[in-house]
Amino acid sequence: DSDLSMRTLSTPSPALIFPPNSPGFQNGRGSSTSSSSITGETVAMVHSPPPTRLTHPLIRLASKHQKEQANIDRLPDHSMIQIFSFLPTNQLCRCARVCRRWYNLAWDPRLWRTIRLTGETINVDRALKVLTRRLCQDTPNVCLMLETVIVSGCRRLTDRGLYTIAQCCPELRRLEVSGCYNISNEAVFDVVSLCPNLEHLDVSGCSKVTCISLTREASIKLSPLHGKQISIRYLDMTDCFVLEDEGLHTIAAHCTQLTHLYLRRCVRITDEGLRYLMIYCTSIKELSVSDCRFVSDFGMREIAKLESRLRYLSIAHCGRITDVGIRYIAKYCSKLRYLNARGCEGITDHGVEYLAKNCTKLKSLDIGKCPLVSDTGLEFLALNCFNLKRLSLKSCESITGQGLQIVAANCFDLQMLNVQDCDVSVDALRFVKRHCKRCIIEHTNPAFF
């Protein structure tokens, strides 16, 4: 019974976050009721609540004097909770060990809508287990308040840690595990199956993740079980380089509510995968297929089916895309606001012209490393895209100062201009600065400052 009571009222230590040999951890080492001395790893420790009062007379007098001098103790509870709301998870655990009042305030459910853990050495599986156990104190086995878990860069996170989250946090809405390369499809399956409200999922850098579905067999291209859908709207699979068209097909079939999808450096994706995507996910607003070298103009034809819903598109370094693909996008996606086509060397002034005349509300454009774009293309941009705020022309060999002056004379709201490695004169840069006073110019001309 006493063990159960201690487990119910215990406080996770800052050792959840810091290694045992860190200075911040050693300050509180003496108050632990259970510990582990494993060298070189972060461990989860459990502490009992601070005592209501101190018993030694001298300590009691010193404590009384300090209490009289501590203005923070005069703040009402709601102000203290507001202050605590700005603290990360590890500091909140520290505050819970100061005194009985701080303990009760630090574990106010309103402060635990988010858990944020970072660091390569942290034993994050243990940390999540101890934290969720404490958060389940009032509602056994269920964390009703926890909505966001961010454990980016925690390389020691395994499927066991995600299983803990899936079992205890049915109200989870946001999960970020970027850079946790030990995560597999099985762990993702557990989360999306047991957390029906999950809307934001970031598995970037999780190279073992090849599918997101409600079926354990990732390779089976089936419709969701019993008509169920995954409610994910934001999905980042950057650097999931094992992802193939088949996996993308399964993702699209189960995640039909997607509005933001990032597939940067998913190098095995082809035009066929994009075709599957457009069949099921017709609400996509932001899409990135940067560095997907097999995506071509045919893929652009599929993406163009999103029509006016598409606002953000990144096709950087997709070398198979030419003016033909840009024409597809410009013709059907008239409300496009952001386009990154850096390194698409097949794009010329003709493609820029068609883009400028059809996507007049364009605010950000990156056509760096497109050697076939010249001042002629810039003139079309300047005469049609008056709302342009960000323009990158880095390493555009055919750009001169004349083209920049035309842009500056028409796009007064320009805030960022990148002309690094471009042959532009100091006079042209000064002209831009005079007409676009808020513009930050990135350049490689040592005479301009």
C-alpha positions in Angstrom: 0.0 0.0 0.0 2.8 2.4 0.9 4.5 1.8 -2.5 1.3 2.5 -4.3 0.8 5.7 -2.4 4.3 6.8 -3.2 3.8 6.0 -6.8 0.6 8.0 -6.9 2.0 11.1 -5.2 5.5 11.0 -6.7 7.1 13.7 -8.8 9.2 12.9 -11.8 12.7 14.2 -11.3 14.6 16.6 -13.6 16.8 13.6 -14.1 14.2 12.7 -16.7 15.8 15.4 -18.8 19.4 15.7 -17.6 22.1 13.1 -17.3 23.1 12.1 -13.8 26.5 13.9 -14.0 25.1 17.3 -15.1 25.4 20.2 -12.6 21.7 20.9 -12.5 20.9 17.3 -11.6 23.4 17.0 -8.8 21.8 19.8 -6.8 18.8 17.7 -6.1 20.3 14.2 -5.9 19.9 13.9 -2.1 16.2 14.0 -2.1 15.5 11.0 -4.4 13.7 8.0 -3.0 14.8 5.7 -5.8 17.6 6.1 -8.3 19.8 4.5 -10.8 23.5 5.0 -11.2 24.0 3.8 -14.7 27.0 5.7 -16.0 26.5 7.9 -19.1 22.7 7.7 -19.5 19.8 9.7 -18.5 17.5 7.8 -16.1 14.0 8.4 -14.7 13.9 9.0 -11.0 10.9 9.3 -8.7 10.7 11.8 -5.8 8.1 12.1 -3.1 6.3 15.5 -2.6 8.2 18.1 -0.6 7.4 18.0 3.2 4.7 20.4 4.5 7.2 21.8 7.0 10.8 21.4 8.1 11.5 19.9 11.6 15.0 21.1 12.6 14.7 24.4 14.6 17.6 26.2 12.9 16.3 25.2 9.4 12.8 26.3 10.5 14.1 29.7 11.4 16.1 30.1 8.2 13.1 29.0 6.2 10.8 31.5 7.9 13.3 34.3 7.2 13.5 33.3 3.5 9.7 33.1 3.3 9.4 36.7 4.5 11.9 37.8 1.8 10.4 35.8 -1.1 8.0 38.1 -3.0 7.1 35.3 -5.4 5.2 33.5 -2.6 2.8 36.5 -2.4 1.6 35.9 -6.0 -1.8 34.2 -6.3 -2.1 30.7 -7.7 -3.4 31.8 -11.1 -0.3 34.0 -11.6 2.1 31.3 -10.6 0.4 28.9 -13.0 0.7 31.5 -15.7 4.5 31.7 -15.0 4.9 28.0 -14.9 3.2 27.7 -18.3 6.3 29.2 -20.0 8.6 26.5 -18.5 9.8 23.4 -20.4 9.0 20.0 -19.1 12.3 19.5 -17.2 12.1 22.9 -15.4 8.5 22.2 -14.4 9.6 19.0 -12.8 12.2 21.0 -10.8 9.6 23.5 -9.6 7.5 20.6 -8.3 10.3 19.8 -5.8 10.5 23.3 -4.2 7.7 23.1 -1.7 4.2 21.7 -1.2 2.5 24.7 -2.8 4.7 24.6 -5.9 4.2 20.9 -6.1 0.4 21.2 -6.3 0.7 24.1 -8.8 3.3 22.5 -11.0 1.0 19.5 -11.5 -2.0 21.5 -12.4 -3.6 19.7 -15.4 -3.6 22.9 -17.4 0.2 22.9 -17.5 0.4 19.5 -19.0 -1.2 19.8 -22.3 2.3 19.5 -23.8 5.4 17.3 -23.1 8.6 18.5 -24.7 11.8 16.4 -24.4 15.0 16.9 -26.4 18.5 15.4 -26.3 20.3 12.5 -27.7 21.2 10.9 -24.3 17.9 11.1 -22.6 16.2 7.7 -21.8 13.0 9.0 -23.3 11.1 5.7 -23.0 11.5 5.8 -19.3 10.7 9.5 -19.1 7.5 9.1 -21.0 6.5 6.2 -18.8 7.0 8.1 -15.5 5.4 11.3 -16.7 2.3 9.6 -18.1 2.0 7.6 -14.9 2.0 10.7 -12.8 -0.5 12.5 -15.2 -2.9 9.5 -14.9 -3.2 10.1 -11.2 -6.7 11.5 -11.2 -7.9 9.5 -14.2 -6.3 6.0 -14.0 -4.5 4.9 -17.1 -5.7 7.9 -19.2 -4.1 11.3 -19.7 -7.1 13.3 -20.7 -5.3 16.7 -20.8 -2.2 15.8 -22.8 -2.6 16.9 -26.4 1.0 17.5 -27.7 4.1 15.4 -27.4 7.4 16.7 -28.9 10.4 14.4 -28.6 12.4 15.6 -31.6 16.0 14.5 -31.7 15.6 11.9 -29.0 17.5 9.1 -30.8 16.9 6.7 -27.9 13.1 6.8 -28.4 11.8 3.4 -29.4 8.5 1.8 -30.3 8.0 1.1 -26.5 7.9 4.9 -25.8 5.4 5.6 -28.5 3.3 2.6 -27.3 3.1 4.3 -23.9 1.8 7.4 -25.5 -0.7 5.5 -27.6 -2.0 3.6 -24.6 -2.3 6.6 -22.2 -3.1 9.6 -24.4 -6.4 9.1 -26.3 -6.8 12.9 -26.7 -3.4 13.4 -28.4 -3.6 15.9 -31.3 0.1 16.6 -32.1 3.1 14.2 -32.2 6.6 15.2 -33.3 9.3 12.5 -33.3 11.6 13.9 -36.0 15.1 12.5 -36.0 14.0 9.4 -33.9 15.3 6.8 -36.4 14.4 3.8 -34.2 10.7 4.3 -34.8 9.0 1.7 -37.0 5.7 1.3 -38.8 4.3 -0.7 -35.8 4.7 2.2 -33.4 3.0 4.6 -35.9 0.2 2.1 -36.3 -0.4 2.0 -32.5 -0.5 5.8 -32.3 -2.9 6.4 -35.2 -5.2 3.5 -34.2 -5.5 4.5 -30.5 -5.4 8.3 -30.9 -8.3 9.1 -33.1 -7.9 12.9 -32.8 -4.4 13.0 -34.0 -4.1 15.8 -36.6 -0.4 16.7 -36.7 2.3 14.1 -37.2 6.0 14.7 -37.8 8.1 11.6 -38.5 10.8 13.4 -40.5 14.1 11.6 -40.4 12.5 8.3 -39.2 13.9 6.2 -41.9 12.1 3.0 -40.9 8.7 4.5 -41.4 7.4 3.5 -44.8 3.6 3.7 -44.3 0.9 5.2 -42.1 -2.3 3.2 -42.1 -5.0 1.4 -40.0 -3.8 -2.0 -41.2 -0.7 -3.7 -39.8 0.3 -4.9 -43.2 1.9 -1.8 -44.7 2.1 -3.4 -48.1 -1.6 -4.0 -48.5 -3.4 -1.4 -50.5 -6.8 -1.6 -48.9 -9.3 0.9 -48.0 -9.5 1.9 -44.3 -11.1 -0.8 -42.1 -14.9 -0.4 -41.8 -14.7 3.0 -43.4 -12.5 4.5 -40.7 -10.2 7.3 -41.6 -7.1 8.8 -40.0 -7.8 12.4 -39.0 -4.2 13.6 -39.8 -4.1 16.9 -41.6 -0.4 17.7 -41.3 2.1 15.1 -42.2 5.9 15.6 -42.5 7.8 12.6 -43.8 11.0 14.5 -44.8 14.0 12.2 -45.2 11.9 9.0 -45.0 13.9 7.8 -47.9 12.6 4.3 -47.9 9.0 5.5 -48.7 7.9 4.2 -52.1 4.9 4.8 -54.3 3.1 1.8 -52.7 3.5 3.3 -49.2 2.3 6.7 -50.4 -0.8 5.0 -52.0 -1.7 3.4 -48.6 -1.1 6.8 -46.8 -3.3 8.6 -49.2 -6.1 6.0 -48.9 -6.2 6.3 -45.1 -5.3 10.0 -44.6 -7.8 11.6 -47.0 -8.1 14.8 -44.9 -4.4 15.8 -45.5 -3.9 19.6 -46.1 -0.1 19.8 -45.5 2.2 17.1 -46.8 6.0 17.2 -46.9 8.0 14.5 -48.8 11.3 16.2 -49.0 14.1 13.9 -50.0 11.8 10.9 -50.3 13.9 9.9 -53.3 11.9 6.8 -54.3 8.7 8.7 -55.0 7.7 8.9 -58.6 4.9 10.4 -60.7 2.8 7.3 -60.0 2.9 8.0 -56.3 1.6 11.5 -56.9 -1.2 10.1 -59.0 -2.3 8.0 -56.1 -2.1 11.0 -53.8 -4.3 13.1 -56.0 -7.0 10.4 -56.2 -7.6 10.4 -52.4 -6.2 13.7 -51.0 -8.0 16.5 -52.8 -7.7 19.1 -50.0 -3.9 19.5 -50.0 -2.9 23.2 -49.6 0.9 22.7 -49.0 3.0 20.1 -50.8 6.7 19.6 -50.9 8.5 17.0 -53.2 11.9 18.7 -53.1 14.8 16.5 -54.1 12.4 13.8 -55.4 14.5 13.3 -58.6 12.0 11.0 -60.3 9.2 13.5 -60.2 8.7 15.0 -63.7 6.2 17.1 -65.7 3.7 14.3 -65.5 3.8 14.6 -61.8 3.1 18.3 -62.1 0.1 17.5 -64.2 -1.3 15.4 -61.3 -0.5 18.1 -58.7 -2.3 20.6 -60.9 -5.6 18.7 -60.2 -5.6 20.4 -56.8 -6.4 23.6 -58.7 -7.1 26.7 -56.5 -6.7 24.8 -53.3 -2.9 24.6 -53.7 -1.1 27.6 -52.0 2.4 26.2 -51.4 4.5 24.0 -53.7 8.2 23.1 -53.4 9.8 21.2 -56.3 13.4 22.2 -55.6 16.0 20.2 -57.3 13.5 18.1 -59.3 15.6 18.1 -62.4 13.0 16.5 -64.7 10.6 19.4 -64.4 10.6 21.9 -67.2 8.4 24.7 -68.5 5.7 22.2 -69.4 5.2 21.3 -65.7 5.2 24.9 -64.7 2.5 25.6 -67.3 0.3 22.9 -65.7 0.7 24.5 -62.3 0.2 28.0 -63.5 -2.9 27.2 -65.6 -4.9 25.4 -62.9 -3.4 26.6 -59.5 -4.1 30.3 -59.9 -4.1 31.0 -56.1 -0.6 29.8 -55.6 1.3 31.9 -53.1 4.6 30.1 -52.7 6.8 28.3 -55.3 10.2 26.9 -54.7 11.7 25.7 -58.0 15.4 26.1 -57.2 17.6 23.9 -59.2 15.0 23.1 -61.8 17.4 23.9 -64.7 14.8 23.2 -67.4 12.7 26.3 -66.4 13.2 29.2 -68.8 11.7 32.7 -69.2 8.7 31.2 -71.0 7.8 29.2 -67.9 8.3 32.3 -65.6 6.1 34.3 -68.0 3.2 31.8 -67.9 3.6 31.6 -64.1 3.5 35.4 -63.6 0.5 36.0 -65.9 -1.6 33.3 -64.2 -0.5 33.3 -60.6 -0.6 37.1 -60.0 -1.0 36.7 -56.2 2.4 35.0 -55.9 4.2 36.2 -52.7 7.3 34.1 -52.6 9.3 32.7 -55.5 12.7 30.8 -55.6 14.1 30.2 -59.1 17.7 30.1 -58.0 20.1 28.0 -60.0 17.9 28.2 -63.1 20.5 29.4 -65.6 17.9 29.9 -68.4 16.0 32.5 -66.5 17.0 36.1 -67.5 15.9 39.7 -67.2 13.1 39.0 -69.5 11.5 36.6 -67.0 12.0 39.2 -64.2 10.2 41.8 -66.3 7.1 39.5 -66.6 7.2 39.0 -62.8 7.5 42.7 -62.1 4.6 43.7 -64.4 2.2 41.0 -63.0 3.1 40.0 -59.4 2.9 43.2 -57.5 2.5 41.4 -54.2 5.9 39.7 -54.4 7.6 39.8 -51.0 10.4 37.2 -51.3 12.5 36.5 -54.5 15.5 34.3 -54.7 17.7 34.4 -57.8 20.8 32.8 -56.3 23.3 31.6 -59.0 21.1 32.8 -61.9 23.9 33.4 -64.4 21.7 35.4 -66.9 20.3 37.9 -64.4 21.7 41.5 -64.5 21.1 44.7 -62.7 18.6 45.9 -65.3 16.2 43.1 -64.4 16.6 43.9 -60.7 15.7 47.5 -61.2 12.5 46.6 -63.1 11.5 44.4 -60.1 12.3 47.1 -57.5 10.4 49.7 -59.5 7.2 47.7 -59.4 7.3 45.4 -56.4 7.4 47.9 -53.5 6.6 45.4 -50.9 9.7 43.3 -51.6 11.1 42.2 -48.2 13.8 39.7 -49.2 16.0 39.5 -52.3 18.7 36.9 -52.8 21.2 37.7 -55.6 24.2 35.7 -54.3 26.6 34.7 -57.1 24.8 36.9 -59.6 26.5 39.4 -61.8 24.8 42.6 -60.6 26.3 46.0 -60.1 26.5 48.1 -56.9 24.3 50.7 -58.5 21.5 48.1 -59.2 21.6 47.0 -55.5 21.4 50.6 -54.3 18.5 51.2 -56.6 16.7 48.2 -55.0 17.4 49.6 -51.6 16.0 53.0 -52.4 12.8 51.7 -53.8 12.3 48.8 -51.4 13.3 50.2 -48.1 12.3 47.2 -46.0 14.1 44.7 -48.3 16.9 42.6 -47.0 19.4 41.9 -49.8 21.6 38.8 -49.7 24.5 39.3 -52.1 28.1 38.5 -52.7 29.3 42.0 -53.9 31.9 43.2 -51.4 31.5 46.8 -52.7 27.9 47.0 -51.5 27.2 47.4 -47.8 
